[in-house]
């Protein structure tokens, strides 16, 4: 698996052939297109995080012997199964997500087919979201392996993305790619620009040039059928779409016409979709080697507490107003939680809860987490996280 240069801007990364051809297209059309910079989005910093072949990556982490083999997660061919995802060695044979398993095995007879372990994938996904919350003012989880986060305008988004990728690699044993841009539309496209294990930044002053050369198929919502329809009107790039007035686009393509008008100009007013207000602040850590015994677990508290206080301060909440809880995941993936709405969210309070949680099982510990919730939640629900 290739590794990209970390912590660099879009202009510092060597562009692949496709992007070179797109640059030529931009040079051909730049005299015909009026640059448009939507000022209302210029100050936003949105990062799209997308896991690299997530299910397969987790399986390779669990069994490193699979790393160099073509593997896929999906149903058996004799049951008309479909590939959910595959690793990059399998993709070199043409295997793709949503492909029939029978076809995938024809393309790659040596394909190692795995049934998938959704409980494990959800567990890793939850750990990923905890990491992202350390950096996000707002977080929108799109799926088990994908999320948007918005950060403060004064933060260095390129460095934040680099830190996230490094932490995910070190703590979870998988890789993610990141896209950085002034809005969700551009961030999602950028996250696919330098895969796997890479990042790409589209800065506000680069939006107009970047978008003009995009193929229409890069616009979310444009499937193969719509792409063919657009081709009938000689609309193959966003620069082509810009030549049409809004009224003509809507008349010809309906509601999608309005979307085409905005996206072709790099405009996306959508805010992150926050399903519910945040009611807790937590941090956790998965250890490279399992911890044996109470003493080793308690020794991890100061570092967890420091990270937690940093997050609480960023959220603008007073730590003393939060009810503490701890989470312990054992080596066999069973877990327990312990909370007390009358305890103080202090090192002493977390230590007491951790000792109580550890008494429930005499097993090595894989993960520790601490957090705090608003007291009104804890009065009704003391088993948390």
Secondary structure, DSSP 8 states (H G I E B T S, - for coil): -----SS--GGGS---HHHHHHHHHHHHHTTT------GGGTT-EEEEEEESSHHHHHHHHH-GGGTTS-EEEE--GGGT-BEEEE-HHHHTTT--TT-BHHHHHHH-TT-EEE---HHHHHHHHHHHHHHHHTT-SEEEEEETTEEEEEE-TTS-HHHHHHHHHHHIIIIIS--EEEEEESSHHHHHHHHTTT-SS-EEE--GGGHHHHHHT-BGGGSTT--HHHHHHHHHTT--BHHHHHTS-HHHHHHHHTHHHHHHHHHTTT--------SS---EEEEEEEEEEEE-SHHHHHTTHHHHHHHHHHHHHHHT--GGGEEEEEEEEETTS-EEEEE-TTS-SSHHHHHHHHHHHHTT--S-EEEEEEEEEEHHHHTT--S--
